[in-house]
Amino acid sequence: MSSQKVFKPPKGMQDIPPDEMAIREWVYDKIKQVFRNYGVKLVETTFVEEFQTLAAKSGPDIKEEIYYFKDKSGRELGLRFDLTVGIARLVANNPQWPIPLRLGAISCMWRYDQPGYGRRRWFYQWNVEYLGEKSVYADVEAIALGIDVFLSFNYNQFIVKIGHRQIAEHILLANGAPESKIPDLLRIIDKFQKLTEDQLIAEFAKYGVTKEQFFQIKSALRKGKEELLDYIEQTYQNNTKILNAVNELRDAYHALKSLKKEQFIEIDLSIVRGIGYYTGIVWEAYDLKDPQAGSIFGGGRYDSLVGLYGPRQLPATGLAGGIERLLIVLKQHNLIPPYVSAKPAVFVANIKIPIHNILPIVQELRNANIPTIYNISGWKIKKALSYANNENINYVLIIGEQELKNKEVTVKVMNQAKEVKIPQSELISFLKMQIKSNT
């Protein structure tokens, strides 16, 4: 007896069925509205990049973490692993574009990671880049935009932790850390919440940092409110680079307070983001009820990246958030409305009349942007109602000889188990009012 082979997506990939796709489209629309509110223009960059383009940002070792391949001409290529690279390359090679630029995207990317909770190898992100603006207010705009994306879903159970890469780097140097080891130590600091104190001490010791030096560093790289910045200023009052970075972070904090975002902000100087290209303020947002979901959005300033891709060197800052992680928290907090689905609003059923008699009404409803399907299969009314019920279609329009004669429609409201007769001339206004009241 032969068995039929079952074909499945590759490891870490997923299909998106209709109902989830409807939710995603609803999510994308919400995010795009926030983009419009902030003057962000949408772009789309190529999914496939030259490998050297990807390596310019993250180094040649990135080959082990991405989908890398050669084409039929032997060119080294890779699937993009984020949206920042493509946008930076695009802007660097278009010096005629006026600055500053606010560019965004909602699209997919690939990483050859171990799949896990909220993490897949093919996934979607929303992303915004502010390019050509060195002011701290560009960082403020990016952070505020991220907060407003989540508030647009009536979701407020999150915290945005903000730090500053220069504060962390120069506190390490001020406490005797070897300059050549700063990138390695920053990657350890990025794991502060994941490692025990003994593990951290052992990790720091590998790079020449003593236990006493570690405790000095840890006492500074912690979380708090504005008083933490006062402590850093007093402790490192003779270090100009630390003081300049503290002033910048303080300005950002005050601006976010003015934008009424203070309740979502926590200063956390252990937030450094492990990627080496960050140069200034950095941040990560976390769900308060499910920290296991990981960072739900994050970003930071990167003033040296754009110049890697062309003649245009620009300061920049940006942020990104995972769509899959956003869906996780929205579902956990019951913030996806029940009306968001792939189902049509209306099913039109004919009784003992040819199908073509109902088609003018079908087209009229579609012209009015009321999602409508009809009885293509020619089912009898019992089966048509059963189908509509199984598909959770709330409005069934029944049209027979009597309805045609009287120029009316019988509307069966499925979730209320009631029927009403409506003149055809009033059908669209009736349905729109009913659909609106149910949403």
N, C-alpha and C positions, 0 to 999 in steps of 0.2 A: 504494500500500500504506500503510495507516494504522498509526501506532505508538501503543501504549498509553502514556498519560501515567503517569509514576512519581511518586507523592506521597511527599515526604520531610519530616522535621521541619524547622522553621525554623532558620536559622543559630544556632549556639551551643546548640541544644537536642539532647536525645538521648532515644531510647526505652531502656527497661531490660528486656532479655530475661529469661526465667525463671531461668536459672542465675545471672546477676548479681544478680537480685532476691533469690535465696536467700542469696547471700553478704551482701547488704546487711541482710537480716533478721537474720542471724547477728551482724553488726556491731552493729546497733541493740540486740539483746539484751545483748551484752557491755557496751555503753555504759550501758544502763539499769540494769544490775546495779551498776555503779560509782555511778551517781546514787543508787540506793537505799542503798548503803553510806555515802554522805555526807549522807543525809537530804534529798535534793533531790526536790521534787515536780514532776511533769510538767504542763505547760500547753500549750495551742495557741491562738495568736492569729490574727486574720483575715489572710488573704493580701493582701487589698485594703485599703489605708489611704487616708484623705483625704490629698491631696498636702501640705496644710499640716502634717499630723502628721509626714510624712517630712522636710519642709523645716525643721521646728523643730530637728531634730538636726543636719542637714548643710548648711542654707542653700538658697536658691532655685535655685542652680546645679546642685543634685542632679538637677533635671529632665532634664539632658543625659545622665545616667548610669543612669537607671532606665527602667522601662516606665511611661510617663505617658500618661494618656488622660482623656477626659471621658465621663461616662455620658449616658444619654438625657435627663437633666434638666439637663445642663450642669455637673454637679459635677466638680471637678478631683480625680482619683484617681491612685493609683500602686500597682504591685505592690511588696510589701515587699522591701527589699534586705538586711535582716538581721533577727535575732530580738529584738535588744535594744530597738528602738523599741517594738514591740508590747507586750513585757513591761513596760517602763517606763510606758507609757500605762495598761496594765491595773492596775498597782499604784497609780499616782498617783490613779486614779479609784475606788479601793476603800479609803478611809481606815479602814474598820472591820476590815481584816485586821491581825492582830497581827504585830509585827515582832520580830526580824529574819525575813526570808523567804529561802528557798532555792528558786528556781524554775528549771526546765530545760525544754528542748524539743529534739526532733529533727525537723526539718521542712525544707521547700524554700523557696527565694527566687529572686529574679530581679535581674540587673544587666545593663545594656546596655553591657558591656565588649567589648573585642576578644577573641574566644575564643583560648585558647592552652593550653600544657601545664598540665594540672591546673586549668584555668579554663574554665568554661562560663557561658552566660547564664542557664541554669536549673540550679540545683544544690542540694545538701542540706548542712545544717550541724547539728552538735550544739552546744548552747549551755547555759550555766548562769549565772544572775545571783544574787548575794548582795545583798539590799536591806535598808537600815535598820541597817547595821552599819559603824561608822567604824573599828573596830579593824583594825590591820594583819593580824590573824590571819584576817580574811575574805579578804584577798588571798592569804595563805598557803594557805588552804583551796582557793581557786580554782586556784592553781598546782599544788598537790598532787593535786587531782582530775584535772587535765589529764594529769599524769604517770601517774596510776593508770589512766586510760583506755587509754593506750598500753601500759602494762605488762600489762594484762588480755589483750592479744593476744600476750604473750611477746615484745614488741618493745621493745628497749632501746637502739637505735642512734640516739639523738636527744639534743639539747641544748636546754635552756630558757634563753634569754638574758633577764635581768631588768634593768630600769633604773628610773629615776624621773623623771617629767615635770618636777617642781619643781627637781631638781638641774640638768637640762639648761637650763631656762628661766633660772634665776638665774646659772648660769655664763655664759650668753650676755650677760646684763645686766652682770655683773661685769667682763666683758671689752669693754665699750663698745658692744655691739649696741643699736641703737635699739629701744626698747620696742614701738613700733608695728609693727616688723618681725619680732617674735618668732615669730608663727604661720608666716610664710613661711620663716624660718630653720629652724624645727623640721621643716618638710616637706623641707628639703634634708638635714638631719641624718638623717632617715628613709631617705635614699638613700646613706648613707655607704659601704655595701658595693657599691654599683652604679656609683659615679662615681670617676674617677681623682682624684688629689690636685690636679692642675692644674684639672680641671673644678670641683672643690669650691671652690677659691680664687676662681675666676671667678664662681661662683654666689654666694658670700658677698659678693664685692665689689659685686654689684648692689644689696645692701641696706646698704651703708655699712660693711662689716667689712673692715679692712685685712688684709694678708697676715700681719703679726705677730700681730694679734688672732686670726686664724684658727688659727694654730699653738698659741696658748695654749688655745683652745677644744678643739682636737683632742687635745691632750695630756691633757685631763681626760675627754673623752667617748670613752672606749675600753673595752676589755674586760679582765677580770682576775678575781681572787678577792678576798678580804676586804682584802688589802693596798691595792687600788685605793681603797677607801673611806678607809683611813688617809691616803693621799696627798691625797684631796680635802679631808679635815678639816684637814690641815696647811697646804695651799695656800690655803684659804678660811676660815681659823680665825676671822675676824671677821664672817663672813656668817651670821647666825642662821638665815635661811631655808634656806640650803644645808646647814648643820649639822643642822637638824631633819629634813630629808629624808634625809640620810645615816644618821641614827640609825634612822629608820623602815625604810630599806632593809636596814640591818644587822640589825635585829630580825627582819625577814622571812627573811633569809638564815640566821640562827641557828635559827629555828623550822623551816625546811626541812631543816636538818641534823639536828634532833631527830627529824624524821619520816623519816629515812633517805633523803632525796632529794638529798643533796649532789652525788652523782656526775652528776646530770642538770642541775645548775645552774651557770650562768656569769654573773657580773655584767658587764653591757655597758651603759654609760651612753649609748651612741649609739642604744639602743633607746628611741624616744620615741613611736612610732606616730603617723603623720601626721594622724590625725583630731583635730580641735580640742577635743573635749569631755573628753579624758582629763585628770585632775587630780593623779594620784599615781603609785604603782607601776604599771609596765607590763611586759609580757613577750611574747616570741615564741619558738616552738619550731621547730627545724629538724632534718630528717633528716641524719645525719652523712655518709651515702654519696651522697645526692642533693640538695644544696642547691638545685638547679634546680627542685625541686618547690615551693619557696617555703615560707612559714610553714605548718606543719601544725596548729598551734593558737596562739592569741594572745589577749591581753586586757589589762585594766587597770582602774584605779579611775576612776570618773566620778561625782563627788559633786554635780554641778549639773544632771544631765539629767532626773531624774524630775520635778522641779518644773516643767519646761516643759509637762507634760501634764496638770496638775491641781493641786488644792490641797495635795497631799501632797509635801513636799520631803524626800527621803531620800538619805543617802549610799549609794553602791552600788559594787560591783566585779563583774566578770564575765569570761567567756572564751567563745570559740567555736572550733570546728575544722571544716574542710571534710571531708565524707564522701568526696568524690571523691579528694582528696589522701591521705586515710587509706588508701583502697583501693590507690592507687598504691604507697605504701610497703609495705603488707602483701604485695602481689603481688611487689614487687621483693625482699623479704626471705623469700619463700616461707613466709608465716605463715598462709595460709588452708588449713585442713585439707581433705584430699581428700573427706571425707564431707559437706562443706557443698555441697549442690546442690539443685536443684528436683526431682530424681528421687524417685519413691516407693521405699520399701524392698522392697515385695513385689508380684509379679504372680501372680494366681491363674488357672490355665488348666484348663479342663474338657476331658475326653476322652470323646467319645461319650455324654455325659450332658447333659441340658438345663441351661442356664445357671442357672436358679433353684435347682438343687441346690447350687451353690457359694456362693450369696449369704449364707446364715447364717454361713459361715466368714469371708467378707469383712467382714460387719458386726461380728463378734466381734473381728477384728483391728483394725478402726478404733476400736472401743470401748476397746481397749487402747492406743490412740495409736500404732499401727504404720501408717505411711502405706501404703495398699494400693489397687491398681487390679485390674481383672479383665478377662477376655476378652469384652468387650462385642461385638466384631465377629464372634465365633464362629469364629475362625481355627482351623485344624488345628494340632496341637502344634508342627510344624516352624516354621510362620510365627510362632506365639506366642513360641517360644524366640528366634527371630531378632529379633523386636521387642524383647523384654526385653534381649537382648544389645546391640542398637543404642542403647537408652536407658540402658544401664549399670545396669539393675536387677539387684541381686545375688541375690535370692531368688525363684525361681519355684516356686509350689506347684502340683503336678499332681494332679488329682483325677478319677478315672474310676470305673467301676462297682466295681472291686475295692476301691479306697480307701473308697468309700462303705459297702460291705458290712462292711469290717473297722474302720470308724471311724478311719481313719488318713489321712495325707497324705504324698505323695512330695515332698520338698523338694530342689530342685536348686540347689546353691550355685554360682552362675555363675563367680565368680572363682577357684574351686578345682576346677571341673569334676568335682564329685562329687554323688552323690545319696544321701539317707538317708530312711528311712521313719520317720515320727514319729506316735505316737498323737495324735488330735485334742486330747485332754485335756492334752497336754504341749506343744502347738504354740506357744502364746504365750510360755511361759517359754523354750523353745528359741530362738525367733526373737529375743527380747529379749537373751538372752545372746550370741547370734551378732552381733547388730547392735552391742551394746556393745563386744565384743572388736575389732570392725573400726573403732571410732571412737577 
